[in-house]
């Protein structure tokens, strides 16, 4: 189960199609180019266990570089193209990358700065027209033979947390030492849950540098399916691609659902989405009304899972199960679930605490033994830092991130519920709910709103939104104030950089939030 086999049996089948440019890369072309790139790795001295970094936007060369690293026994670290030069440089240094791959799409000042910031990088390549300090990737690749290297062995990704609460941390797994086509647990899981097969046509609307899109796209290649890669997400364009390519499988984050649902009715209704068999979502909790509307619109094809790049556990739920357990992310299919209280003891069903998985799958945060240690408890169970509870049938419900919890007058408030409500208001485009300083209670609840129409931002809309919350939630969960911001700092993968918002309000105060 590897693209190399489909290059032999179905050479002209598209391995992937770029949605914007329309460029098609066949399995034969992917095989030849990934072999050439693997030969290039060996020519520049990269050996099994070495690392490369990929810092660029979605483009046609992205997946071929990943597959070249996979067949060369390398670690490949994919970095958000939205990071600044110092942020990217930190990851490049931390992962130990000996070669950097970027593109001429990236801002020149950032790419220039990386040369001085990452002196440990031995080779730098640029997709497209190179600038000083970078070699042409395509020229270097094309001088190499399209033959398999003699010492092929499976490499793997080494990805970093998004850094929403501090420095991003690399998640490193030991190399397997197996053949490049050795089956993996993700292959079995996607075949069982989502019917992955060689006839699938998969829409990937998210950045490839994020764990889920990257790993699921690589898995589609292992099955011999076709991927349609969107260079960037646009709500209506995504619907257009579903109709155009008769998409069977897709993967989303809840903010994408919100954007599509807020399209004008005539725009939503003009595209045929009946080809969809599976629409997977993850990465952030999905508001119940949003998911209900998506199931009503697309039918019972919506699937959700809860997992992390750490691979310590996996929960999943389909549409039918979700309608019977609204708000759940499903039972554990990998790992054993435990809900643990502040005293370290396991909590009974229905009580909210920190979510732990008991699993044999070991992981470590690269160069951070303290964070690795903090992720475990005395029993050896591991956590991603999320809060939730389990019902009597073993279904997990996410409450929030522990780091986002607001403590007001000694009461724990989880802002996700308030955010899930406010995002359904027609005048709200995006929202973050945070705790801000309060002299009497320590913290109070504030909503920072990106309005659908900036011209409506002001006291009247603030009062309307606070009243909307009071009509639907207990008052302690409702914002005592609303501020407006033209654009919230949301990662393309759907995660909100709450730290950046929250830091503006705390100043010299000591935040009670970790």
Number of C-alpha atoms within 10 A of each C-alpha: 17 20 27 24 17 23 20 12 13 15 18 15 19 21 28 26 20 18 23 14 11 12 13 18 22 20 27 22 19 25 27 22 25 29 27 25 31 31 24 21 22 14 11 12 12 19 14 19 16 20 24 28 28 23 24 24 22 21 19 18 20 21 20 21 22 27 27 27 28 23 26 31 27 26 28 27 26 25 25 22 20 14 12 15 19 14 15 22 20 15 22 27 16 14 24 16 22 21 21 22 22 23 26 16 15 15 12 11 10 15 22 15 14 20 17 10 16 20 11 14 18 12 17 19 21 25 21 16 13 17 15 8 13 20 18 18 22 18 13 14 19 14 12 17 16 18 14 19 18 8 12 19 21 22 28 24 23 22 24 25 18 19 13 16 14 9 13 17 21 22 22 21 18 13 16 13 14 13 14 20 16 14 13 10 8 12 18 13 15 16 13 10 13 17 14 24 16 15 12 20 26 27 28 26 27 24 25 27 23 20 20 22 21 19 17 20 24 20 21 27 25 22 21 28 23 26 28 25 26 24 19 17 15 15 19 15 16 20 19 19 21 23 17 13 16 18 24 20 24 23 22 22 21 20 22 21 17 21 14 20 17 16 13 10 10 8 14 18 12 11 16 16 21 13 15 21 18 23 23 18 21 21 19 18 24 23 22 18 14 19 20 17 14 19 16 10 13 17 17 19 18 24 23 23 21 22 18 16 19 21 17 22 24 20 20 23 24 20 18 14 16 22 16 9 17 17 19 28 26 25 21 20 14 20 18 16 23 23 24 22 16 9 7 13 11 16 18 16 16 15 14 18 24 24 26 27 23 18 16 12 14 13 17 19 20 17 14 12 11 10 13 16 14 11 18 16 13 8 8 15 19 25 23 20 14 16 24 21 24 24 15 9 10 14 22 28 23 23 22 20 17 18 17 22 21 25 19 21 12 10 12 12 22 23 24 23 19 23 21 19 18 24 22 18 16 10 19 17 22 25 24 25 27 27 26 24 19 12 7 9 12 17 21 23 24 22 25 21 26 21 23 16 11 15 7 13 19 13 13 9 17 21 14 13 22 19 15 15 20 15 11 12 14 9 13 14 23 26 23 14 16 19 16 19 15 14 13 19 16 16 14 18 25 17 18 19 17 18 16 13 17 20 13 9 14 13 10 7 10 9 17 15 15 8
